[in-house]
């Protein structure tokens, strides 16, 4: 059943994304946040995306990835500029440095680029 409100994230979708993040972060951290998930089901590598200094460039994402990103960005209250000076994506445990070019990393919770100075409600410090 599809909802007409494409910005809402179901509990099931959130938990699935969270389990992906936990699985991806198991090698270096516990539960965290502001970091990237590959929705394609296949292997994930930086060559899948075109490097770009513009962290808002989503041209390398599929429509499904763009929809997942929009849902997660909204549910996590992601912002490209952190309201908290000591908390940003660059010092979050699941941030993937410069995955999309200088100043743009990845997030293990959603596909696509994130700004180093970004922030979301799931921020967790690097260990």
N, C-alpha and C positions, 0 to 999 in steps of 0.2 A: 504494500500500500504506500503510495507516494503522497507526501504532503505538498500543498501548494506553497508553503513557506520554506523556500530552499535554504534559508539561513539558520533554521533550527537544527540542532544536533540531537538525535535521539540518544537515550541512555545507552543503548546497545552500540551505536556508532562511537560514542565517546569511550566506552569501555574497550572496544576493539582497538581504537587508536592508542589508548593508554597501554593496552597489553603489548602492542607493537613497540611502543616507546620503552617499556620496561625490558622487553626482550632485547632491543637494540642497545639499551644502556647497561645491560647486565655485565658487560666486560669492564666497565669503569665506574659505574655509579648505581645507586639505588633508584628509587622513583624520583624523577625530576621533570624538567619542563623545557622551555624554550630551546629546543634543540631540533629534527626532520624525519619524516617517514616517507618511504617510497610506496605508493599505492599501487604500483604496477604489478606487484606479486613476484617480479623477477629480481635479479640482482640489482644492486644500486651502486652506481659509480658516478663520479663527477663528469665523465664524458657524455652522460645522458642529457646534460643541460649545457646550454651555451653560457660561457662565463660572461658576466655583465656587472658593471659597477652600479647599475640601477637596480636596487633591491626590490623595486615594484614591477620589474619585467617578468611576467608570467608566461611569455610566449613559448617557453620550452615545456610547459605542462599540458597534459591532455585535458579534455573537458572534465573528465571524472576527477582528476587531480585538482583542478581549479575549484570544482564544487566542494571536494573534501577540505581543501585549504580554506575556502570561505567559511564553511561551517565551523572548523576548528578555530580559526582566527577570531570569529565572533564569540564562540563559547569560552575561549581563553582570554578574551579582551586584549588581544595582541595590539600593540602600538609600535610604530617605527621609532618613536622617541620615548625613552623611559621617563616616567614621572618621578622615579626614585634614583637619585644620582649614584648610589652605591650598588644598584641592582640593574643589570642589563643583560642582553643575550650573550655578549662577549664573555661575561663571567658566570654564565649559567652552565650547569654540568652537561647538558645535552646539546649545546651549541656546536655546530660543525664549522670550524673556521674556514673562511674564504672559499667555501664550496662553490660559490657562484661568482667569484671575482673579488677584487679588493674591496673590503668593507661589507661584503655580503656573505653570510654563512648560511647554513641549513639548520633546520629544527627537526628533531626526531619525533615531534608530535604532529607535524603537518608538512606536506610537500612544498617545495619552492623556496625562494630566497627569503632571508630575514636580515634586518639591519643589525650591525654590531651593537648599536645604541638602543635597540628595541627592547621590549619588555612584555611579558604576559603573566597572568595570574598563577601560572604553574612554575615560576622561576624557582630554581634551586641552586645553591652555591656549588661551585666546582670543589672537588675534594682534593 
